[in-house]
């Protein structure tokens, strides 16, 4: 392998790509494993108020944006894989400190400390994701494979939305692991991701001394603001539903839905009209929300979760391609980061909003989600799609 250039891989699924895809899965799992466990534990054992619990979950969304303006400087001034690895180490350390707090007693000013740790966790996760998905993957792929690489990597992140909570729920309910100890599952996932990235041989890039400290490069695609808002409405609704989901069957249903979505993308929507995936996904999401509202039973929950899994798969896949096609060639990494921010921040905000509700949490969350998804569909059909067709660059 020539250390000065991008390694030549005729096919996408070479060993290094598998390692980075699995690292993306594990890194995302380290975040999602906490969603069905941490907020409830904060309320029941930490004696947090509803607002404090919601704030502890939602502040993660703010953290995602903190290092974004510095991302371009960091990856061009230092070895980009090293910056990613250090971000993961700090993220795992935050999880370790949280475990110490939860397992060893609650000191004074616990709420501000938990808020700080969650903020740093969000900041380091956001930076690691920006570098991994928008830079490191591109560095190890031929140019004609990069869209497929971005699309495939995003699916591994989606799988984590099911597998992360499943890992946490299995450990605490079937193996009777204390909830604080589930933080070690999250930390373990992050550290395994660290090892996988550490084993990849990345092409050498000479550090640049002529890079501004603040930049939107690799962070924010300004031309994608309309797409960002539209996707954010959907992801907040997803987060609000996930905050209500605390059963293994629900997250298993989401995984089943993902498998159906993969098949649909491959065979049903392969030659379909461009907007059909998003519209179909939004209709399925609305159907799932209505089912949860009118028939809250175990069987209907599984069916609704499957519909949500299909919806997330279809909508996420298409919006990612929208962001990529909207960007110029040199902005591919920036478009990927903007998509990630819309998705991850929306989910964190949705979870936080739901837990901040003082009463009637189930009904209020589902009703709000229904309104958000309906609004997202209205905006997409009346404006976003036509705007995208007019402004896309590819």
C-alpha positions as CSV (number, residue, x, y, z in Angstrom):
1,X,0.0,0.0,0.0
2,X,1.3,3.4,-0.9
3,X,1.2,5.5,2.2
4,X,1.0,8.7,0.2
5,X,-2.2,8.0,-1.7
6,X,-5.7,6.5,-1.3
7,X,-5.3,2.7,-1.3
8,X,-6.7,1.1,-4.4
9,X,-9.8,-1.0,-3.7
10,X,-11.8,-2.2,-6.7
11,X,-14.7,-3.3,-4.5
12,X,-16.2,-1.4,-1.7
13,X,-16.5,-4.1,0.9
14,X,-12.8,-4.6,1.6
15,X,-11.4,-5.3,5.1
16,X,-10.8,-1.6,6.0
17,X,-14.3,-0.6,5.0
18,X,-15.8,-3.5,7.1
19,X,-13.8,-2.3,10.1
20,X,-15.0,1.3,9.7
21,X,-18.6,0.2,9.1
22,X,-18.6,-1.9,12.3
23,X,-16.9,0.9,14.1
24,X,-19.7,3.2,13.1
25,X,-22.2,0.6,14.3
26,X,-20.5,0.3,17.7
27,X,-19.9,4.0,18.2
28,X,-23.6,4.7,17.5
29,X,-24.6,1.8,19.8
30,X,-22.7,3.4,22.6
31,X,-25.1,6.3,22.5
32,X,-28.4,4.5,21.8
33,X,-27.9,1.8,24.5
34,X,-28.6,4.5,27.1
35,X,-31.9,5.8,25.6
36,X,-34.3,3.2,27.1
37,X,-32.4,3.0,30.4
38,X,-30.7,6.2,31.5
39,X,-33.7,8.6,31.7
40,X,-35.9,6.3,33.7
41,X,-33.1,5.6,36.1
42,X,-32.5,9.3,36.6
43,X,-36.1,9.8,37.5
44,X,-36.5,6.7,39.7
45,X,-33.1,6.4,41.4
46,X,-31.5,9.8,40.9
47,X,-34.6,11.6,41.9
48,X,-34.3,14.0,39.0
49,X,-37.3,16.1,38.1
50,X,-39.0,15.7,34.7
51,X,-37.3,18.8,33.5
52,X,-33.9,17.8,34.8
53,X,-34.2,14.3,33.2
54,X,-35.3,15.8,29.9
55,X,-32.5,18.4,30.0
56,X,-29.9,15.7,30.7
57,X,-31.0,13.8,27.5
58,X,-31.5,16.9,25.3
59,X,-28.2,18.6,26.1
60,X,-26.5,15.8,24.1
61,X,-28.0,17.5,21.0
62,X,-26.3,20.8,21.8
63,X,-23.0,19.0,22.3
64,X,-23.1,17.6,18.8
65,X,-22.5,21.1,17.4
66,X,-19.8,22.2,19.7
67,X,-16.7,21.0,17.9
68,X,-18.2,21.3,14.4
69,X,-16.7,24.7,13.6
70,X,-13.2,23.4,14.6
71,X,-13.5,20.1,12.7
72,X,-11.8,21.3,9.5
73,X,-8.9,22.8,11.4
74,X,-8.4,19.6,13.5
75,X,-8.4,17.2,10.6
76,X,-6.1,19.3,8.5
77,X,-3.7,20.4,11.2
78,X,-3.4,17.0,12.9
79,X,-3.7,13.4,11.9
80,X,-7.4,12.9,11.3
81,X,-7.6,9.4,12.5
82,X,-5.8,10.4,15.8
83,X,-8.4,13.2,16.4
84,X,-11.2,10.6,15.9
85,X,-9.6,8.1,18.3
86,X,-9.0,10.7,21.0
87,X,-12.6,11.8,20.7
88,X,-13.8,8.2,21.3
89,X,-11.5,7.9,24.3
90,X,-12.9,11.0,25.9
91,X,-16.4,9.9,25.1
92,X,-15.7,6.5,26.8
93,X,-14.2,8.3,29.8
94,X,-17.4,10.4,30.2
95,X,-19.4,7.1,30.4
96,X,-16.9,5.8,33.0
97,X,-17.4,9.0,35.1
98,X,-21.2,8.6,34.8
99,X,-20.9,5.0,36.1
100,X,-18.9,6.2,39.0
101,X,-21.5,8.8,39.9
102,X,-24.4,6.4,39.6
103,X,-22.7,3.5,41.3
104,X,-20.9,5.3,44.1
105,X,-23.5,7.7,45.4
106,X,-24.7,11.1,44.4
107,X,-22.6,14.1,45.2
108,X,-24.0,17.6,45.6
109,X,-24.7,19.5,42.3
110,X,-25.3,16.2,40.5
111,X,-27.6,17.6,37.9
112,X,-25.1,20.2,36.6
113,X,-22.4,17.5,36.6
114,X,-24.5,15.1,34.6
115,X,-25.4,17.9,32.2
116,X,-21.7,18.6,31.7
117,X,-20.8,15.0,31.1
118,X,-23.7,14.5,28.6
119,X,-22.6,17.7,26.8
120,X,-19.0,16.5,26.5
121,X,-20.3,13.1,25.4
122,X,-22.3,14.7,22.7
123,X,-19.4,16.9,21.6
124,X,-17.0,14.1,21.3
125,X,-19.5,11.7,19.6
126,X,-20.3,14.5,17.1
127,X,-16.7,15.1,16.3
128,X,-15.9,11.4,16.0
129,X,-18.9,10.9,13.6
130,X,-17.9,13.9,11.5
131,X,-14.4,12.6,11.0
132,X,-15.3,8.9,10.6
133,X,-18.3,9.3,8.2
134,X,-17.2,12.3,6.3
135,X,-13.5,12.0,6.1
136,X,-11.9,8.7,7.0
137,X,-14.4,6.6,4.9
138,X,-13.7,8.9,1.9
139,X,-10.0,8.6,2.4
140,X,-10.0,4.8,1.9
141,X,-12.4,4.6,-1.0
142,X,-12.1,5.2,-4.7
143,X,-14.0,8.3,-5.9
144,X,-16.6,6.3,-7.8
145,X,-17.4,4.3,-4.7
146,X,-17.9,7.1,-2.3
147,X,-21.7,7.6,-2.6
148,X,-22.2,3.9,-2.0
149,X,-19.8,4.0,0.9
150,X,-21.7,6.9,2.6
151,X,-25.0,5.1,2.0
152,X,-23.7,1.8,3.4
153,X,-22.1,3.5,6.4
154,X,-25.4,5.2,7.3
155,X,-27.2,1.9,7.4
156,X,-24.8,0.6,10.1
157,X,-25.7,3.7,12.1
158,X,-29.4,3.0,11.6
159,X,-28.9,-0.6,12.8
160,X,-27.5,0.7,16.0
161,X,-30.8,2.5,16.8
162,X,-32.2,-1.0,17.3
163,X,-29.2,-3.0,18.4
164,X,-28.0,-0.5,21.0
165,X,-31.3,-0.5,23.1
166,X,-31.6,-4.2,22.6
167,X,-28.2,-4.8,24.1
168,X,-29.1,-2.6,27.1
169,X,-32.5,-4.1,27.7
170,X,-31.3,-7.7,27.3
171,X,-28.5,-7.1,29.8
172,X,-30.7,-5.4,32.5
173,X,-33.8,-7.6,32.1
174,X,-32.6,-11.0,31.2
175,X,-29.2,-11.0,32.9
176,X,-30.4,-8.7,35.7
177,X,-27.5,-6.3,35.2
178,X,-27.9,-3.1,37.3
179,X,-28.7,-0.1,35.1
180,X,-25.5,1.8,36.0
181,X,-23.4,-1.2,34.9
182,X,-25.0,-0.9,31.4
183,X,-22.8,2.2,31.0
184,X,-20.0,-0.3,30.7
185,X,-21.7,-1.8,27.6
186,X,-21.8,1.7,26.1
187,X,-18.2,2.3,27.0
188,X,-17.2,-1.2,25.7
189,X,-18.9,-0.5,22.3
190,X,-17.0,2.8,22.1
191,X,-13.6,1.2,22.9
192,X,-14.2,-1.7,20.4
193,X,-14.9,1.1,17.8
194,X,-11.6,2.6,18.8
195,X,-9.7,-0.6,18.2
196,X,-11.3,-1.2,14.8
197,X,-10.4,2.3,13.6
198,X,-6.9,1.9,15.1
199,X,-6.3,-1.1,13.0
200,X,-7.1,0.6,9.7
201,X,-4.1,2.0,7.7
202,X,-5.1,5.4,6.4
203,X,-3.3,7.3,3.7
204,X,-0.9,9.9,4.9
205,X,-2.0,13.6,4.6
206,X,0.6,16.2,5.2
207,X,-0.6,18.7,8.0
208,X,-1.5,22.1,6.7
209,X,-0.5,25.2,8.6
210,X,-2.7,27.6,6.6
211,X,-6.1,26.6,7.9
212,X,-8.5,28.9,9.7
213,X,-9.5,27.9,13.2
214,X,-13.3,28.4,12.5
215,X,-14.9,27.0,9.4
216,X,-18.1,25.4,8.2
217,X,-16.1,23.0,6.1
218,X,-16.9,19.3,7.1
219,X,-19.5,20.7,9.5
220,X,-22.4,22.6,8.1
221,X,-23.8,22.7,4.5
222,X,-25.6,26.1,4.4
223,X,-27.4,25.3,1.2
224,X,-29.0,22.3,2.9
225,X,-30.9,24.3,5.5
226,X,-34.3,23.4,4.1
227,X,-33.4,19.7,4.1
228,X,-32.0,20.0,7.6
229,X,-35.3,21.5,9.0
230,X,-37.4,18.9,7.2
231,X,-35.3,16.0,8.5
232,X,-35.1,17.5,11.9
233,X,-38.9,17.5,12.3
234,X,-38.9,13.8,11.5
235,X,-36.0,12.9,13.7
236,X,-37.6,14.8,16.7
237,X,-40.7,12.7,16.2
238,X,-38.6,9.5,16.1
239,X,-36.9,10.5,19.4
240,X,-40.2,11.2,21.1
241,X,-41.5,7.7,20.2
242,X,-38.2,6.1,21.3
243,X,-38.6,7.8,24.7
244,X,-41.8,5.8,25.2
245,X,-40.3,2.5,24.0
246,X,-38.8,0.4,26.8
247,X,-39.5,-3.1,25.6
248,X,-37.3,-5.6,23.7
249,X,-40.1,-6.4,21.3
250,X,-40.4,-2.8,20.1
251,X,-36.7,-2.5,19.2
252,X,-36.8,-6.0,17.6
253,X,-39.7,-4.7,15.5
254,X,-37.6,-1.8,14.4
255,X,-34.9,-4.2,13.2
256,X,-37.4,-6.2,11.3
257,X,-38.6,-3.0,9.7
258,X,-35.0,-2.1,8.7
259,X,-34.8,-5.4,6.8
260,X,-38.0,-4.7,4.9
261,X,-36.7,-1.2,4.1
262,X,-33.5,-2.6,2.7
263,X,-35.4,-5.0,0.5
264,X,-37.7,-2.2,-0.6
265,X,-34.8,0.1,-1.5
266,X,-33.3,-2.7,-3.5
267,X,-36.3,-4.0,-5.4
268,X,-39.4,-1.7,-4.9
269,X,-38.0,1.8,-5.2
270,X,-35.0,1.1,-7.5
271,X,-36.6,2.7,-10.5
272,X,-39.4,4.6,-8.7
273,X,-40.0,8.4,-8.7
274,X,-37.5,10.3,-6.6
275,X,-39.9,11.5,-4.0
276,X,-41.7,8.1,-3.5
277,X,-39.4,6.8,-0.8
278,X,-39.8,9.8,1.5
279,X,-43.6,10.0,1.0
280,X,-44.0,6.3,1.5
281,X,-41.9,6.4,4.7
282,X,-43.9,9.4,6.1
283,X,-47.2,7.6,5.4
284,X,-46.0,4.5,7.2
285,X,-44.7,6.6,10.1
286,X,-48.1,8.3,10.4
287,X,-49.8,4.9,10.3
288,X,-47.6,3.6,13.1
289,X,-48.3,6.6,15.3
290,X,-52.1,6.2,14.8
291,X,-51.8,2.5,15.6
292,X,-49.9,3.3,18.8
293,X,-52.6,5.8,19.8
294,X,-55.7,3.7,19.2
295,X,-54.5,0.2,20.0
296,X,-51.7,0.3,22.7
297,X,-51.2,-3.5,22.9
298,X,-48.1,-5.7,22.7
299,X,-48.9,-7.0,19.2
300,X,-49.8,-3.5,17.9
301,X,-46.6,-2.1,19.4
302,X,-44.6,-4.7,17.4
303,X,-46.4,-3.9,14.2
304,X,-46.0,-0.2,14.8
305,X,-42.3,-0.6,15.5
306,X,-41.9,-2.5,12.3
307,X,-43.6,0.3,10.3
308,X,-41.4,2.8,12.1
309,X,-38.3,0.8,11.1
310,X,-39.4,0.7,7.5
311,X,-40.1,4.5,7.6
312,X,-36.8,5.4,9.2
313,X,-35.0,3.2,6.6
314,X,-36.7,4.7,3.6
315,X,-36.6,8.4,4.8
316,X,-33.0,8.2,6.1
317,X,-31.7,6.6,2.9
318,X,-33.3,9.2,0.6
319,X,-32.5,12.3,2.7
320,X,-28.8,11.3,2.9
321,X,-28.7,11.1,-0.9
322,X,-30.5,14.4,-1.1
323,X,-27.8,16.0,1.0
324,X,-25.0,14.5,-1.1
325,X,-26.6,15.5,-4.4
326,X,-27.2,19.0,-3.1
327,X,-23.5,19.5,-2.4
328,X,-20.6,20.1,-4.7
329,X,-17.9,17.4,-5.1
330,X,-15.6,19.0,-2.5
331,X,-18.5,19.3,0.0
332,X,-19.4,15.6,0.2
333,X,-18.0,15.3,3.8
334,X,-19.8,18.5,4.8
335,X,-23.2,17.2,3.5
336,X,-22.7,14.0,5.4
337,X,-22.0,15.9,8.7
338,X,-25.1,18.1,8.2
339,X,-27.2,15.0,7.7
340,X,-25.8,13.4,10.8
341,X,-26.5,16.6,12.9
342,X,-30.1,16.7,11.8
343,X,-30.7,13.1,12.6
344,X,-28.8,12.7,15.9
345,X,-29.7,16.1,17.4
346,X,-33.4,15.5,16.5
347,X,-33.5,12.2,18.2
348,X,-31.8,13.5,21.4
349,X,-34.1,16.5,21.5
350,X,-37.2,14.2,21.0
351,X,-36.1,12.0,23.9
352,X,-35.5,15.0,26.1
353,X,-38.8,16.7,25.2
354,X,-40.7,13.6,26.1
355,X,-39.1,13.1,29.5
356,X,-39.5,16.8,30.3
357,X,-43.3,16.5,30.1
358,X,-44.7,16.4,33.6
359,X,-47.9,14.4,32.9
360,X,-49.8,12.5,30.2
361,X,-46.4,11.7,28.6
362,X,-47.7,8.9,26.4
363,X,-50.6,10.7,24.8
364,X,-48.9,14.1,24.5
365,X,-45.7,12.6,22.9
366,X,-47.6,10.6,20.3
367,X,-49.9,13.6,19.5
368,X,-46.9,15.9,19.1
369,X,-45.1,13.3,16.9
370,X,-48.2,13.0,14.7
371,X,-48.2,16.8,14.3
372,X,-44.5,16.9,13.5
373,X,-44.6,14.1,10.9
374,X,-47.7,15.6,9.3
375,X,-45.9,19.0,9.1
376,X,-42.8,17.4,7.7
377,X,-44.9,15.7,5.0
378,X,-46.7,19.0,4.1
379,X,-43.4,20.9,3.9
380,X,-41.8,18.1,1.8
381,X,-44.6,17.8,-0.7
382,X,-45.3,21.6,-1.1
383,X,-41.8,22.9,-1.0
384,X,-38.8,20.8,-0.2
385,X,-38.9,18.4,-3.1
386,X,-39.4,21.0,-5.8
387,X,-36.7,23.2,-4.1
388,X,-34.3,20.2,-4.1
389,X,-34.9,19.4,-7.8
390,X,-34.1,23.0,-8.7
391,X,-30.9,23.3,-6.5
392,X,-29.3,19.9,-6.7
393,X,-25.8,19.7,-8.2
394,X,-25.7,16.0,-9.3
